[in-house]
Amino acid sequence: MNVLIIGSGGREHVLAWKLSQSKLLAKLYCAPGSTAISEIAECVDIDIKKFNLIAKFCKEKKIDTVVVGPEAPLAGGIADFLSAYNVDVFGPSKSATKLESSKVFAKHFMMRHNIPTAKFNVLADAKSAFSEIEELSLPVVLKADGLAGGKGVKICKTASDAEKTITDYMKNKIFGNAGTTIVAEEFLRGKEVSVMAVCDGKNYVLLPTSRDHKPLLDGNEGPNTGGMGAYSNPTDLTKSVMQEVKTKIFDRLIKGLQKENIPYCGVIYAGLMLTDDGPKVIEFNCRFGDPETQVILPLLRSDLLELISACFSKKLKNFELETCYGECVCVVLASKGYPSSPVKGVKISGIEDAHQMNNIEVFHSGTKKEDGNWVTSGGRVLGITALADDVESARINAYKAVSKIKFDGMQYRKDIASDASQKCNCGKS
């Protein structure tokens, strides 16, 4: 099969790494890709906003499957556009992607189909938002309705925090039109987990689970980011909790999609909070998570391209996912100034030293080469992923690899996966 990956970040680097191992693969392309991805796939300089150019490339290169990484092209309708050219697209339709691209749509969808989630209000304009916020219990979670790169969520502990966030989102438009409408949610107490599944609209296959670390600083302090690290299979996702996740979240999601005639082919990502009342949905994403993918795909023994193909051939129902023994930890290295104003063009050393360590993979999120040297080209720069027998061993090895890498202003959390041994706090066993 000829496969085209859409995207250029760390998630797409992992996808290219895993797809390149497939026995079904003939040729792997990536648009636009990156210097690191070019070592695995043939990168093509195509603007991923121009779907007509992507369709033309697919026709010229006889692309069988397009795997879409980032959320923006999905929200723009790339799956619908390319499907009209008889290209199989692993990524949901524009209508389905509203589960991610509109928090308001997602919350109402969950209400309609009895999917457990936080109570919420919709704030439609700044004037009413300021008055309504005074009546809400604190802390309150304010979310930009549209896509904001994983940064459009603010936990407001005081009324002044909430007022500032409303001003930033609605008046100053720090996220453009994405924040012109805000979802105000009750603050859920518990621990967050990420559960992803490959879905064909009727059936789904759950992937290994993970826990992301969103805030920039240790102890979950500082501003929200796209993700500063992750680890696989958190132990508080016990068998009984996972049974609830299946029956109350994923089963109801599938039934809801079918009832509303919303086609779906791709990954569905449920960001969950494990509360005393059971798992509740914080958000749905309609693609692989980043950096969660960095700790999930290394655990797959199954052929990823075969799994993706099962979505198109209606064989997903009988697909038996095989996983490797062990666990993964990923530590993200970020640029100085991230997440607000990352510094670019800074020379990086030690990448090869880290990569040569046993069971270490270095996934590139924001790098390029200048004069033969790796330099920073984005906010999140590298994802250092370690595979070991258990999470603690993987954590130790990941940080050993991190110690090999240096660049001015390098930021990273020192506590990724430090909570892995903590017991479930949700009353489930």
C-alpha positions, 0 to 999 in steps of 0.5 A: 500500500502507498500511504500519505501521512498529513502533518509534521510534528511529534505525533506524525513522526511516531506514526511514520516510525510505526507505519514504516514497520508494516508488512503491508507498506509499499511507499510512505509519504508525509506532507509536509513532514520534517527533517526527522520524518524524511529519514523514514518517509519521503516528505512532500512540500504541500500546504495541508490547507490546500486539499486540492493539491493533496488530492492531486498528489494522491492521484499521481502517486496512487495513494491508497490511504491517507492518515491525518495527524493534526486536528485542523485539516480534519475540522476543515473537512479533509476526509470528506474532500479526499473521499470524493476522490476515492481515497481512504482517509483514516480520520473522521468526517467534518461532521464527526470532528465537531466532537473536537472542534466545538466544545459546545457541540460535544457537550450537547452530544454527550447530554443527548446520549447520556455520556457522563461529563461535567455540568456546564453552561454556554457563555455566548457573549462577553456581556452575559458571560461576566454576569453569569460567571458571578453565579457559578461555583468556584473553581470553574473551568473555562474552555474555548469552544473551538480549536486552540492547540490544547491551550484553550482551557483555564481552571479559574480559582477566583472570580478575577481569574474568570473575568481575565480569561473571559476578556482574553478569550472573547475580547482580546481573542488570544485564540482567534474566533475559537474563543468567541464562545466559551463553555463554563464547566464545573471543576471535576476532582480526580485524576486525568487519563487518556483512552483512545480507540480505533473506530469505524463508526460501528465498532471500536478497538481500544488501544493501550491507555495513557496519562498526559501531563498538560501543565508546563511545570512540575506538580501540575503548575503553570500554564497549560501546554500541548502536553509535557509528557506521558506514560502508558497504562496508568494502574488506576484504570482498573478492570472495573473502571475500564468496563465503565469506560466501555459501557458508559462512554465508548458504547454510548458514543458509537450508538450516538454517532449511528443514531445521528447518522454521523460517519466515523473512521479514525481514532477517537480520543476520550480525555477522562477524569476518574472521579468518585462518581466514576469516569467522566469525559473532559473532552473528545479528540478526533485523532491521536494524542500528542504526546500520548501516541509516543507511549502507545504505538511502541507498545503495539505488536499488531501491524498499525497499517493492518489495523487502519485497513480493518476500518475500511474493510469492515473487519475491525469487529474481529480484529484482535489487538496484540501488544508488547510486554512492558510500559513506556514513558515519554518526556517532552523537551520544550523551547525557552519561552514555551508555550507563549513565545518559544525561541527557535533556531537554537542548536541542539546537541546529544540527540544521537547519544540519547538515541543510541541507548537501548530501548530509547526512541527520540521523536522530533516535534519541532526540529530542523537541520541547519548547516548539519546541526539540529536546531529548535523550530517549535515550542515542543522540540523532542519527545524522549520515549523509553520502553522498559518492563515497568513504568518506573524503569521506563521513567528512569531510563527516559530521564537518563536519555534526557540528560544526554540532550542539551540546548539553551533554555531547554524546559522539561518536567522532572516528575513525568510518571512520578505518580504511576504507583499511586492507587486509584482514588475513584472507589473502583477496583 
